[in-house]
């Protein structure tokens, strides 16, 4: 079982929540988030995608060529 690795960039704090960008480094995907709840949902979605292997899962992540 391989760990999931993320780089989280908090850009703003508004209405007692965070906004920023999360990069899923091994998945080479990146997405903006508008709240801490949405950030948590994206991490959960990445876990589902990783464990799904051959199941059909609707990802909430944008495909990126590199996570740089």
Buried (B, 14 or more C-beta within 10 A) or exposed (E): EEEEEBEEEEEEEEEEBBBBBBBBBEBBBBBBBBBBEBBEEBBEBBEEBBEEEEEEEEBBBEEBEEBE
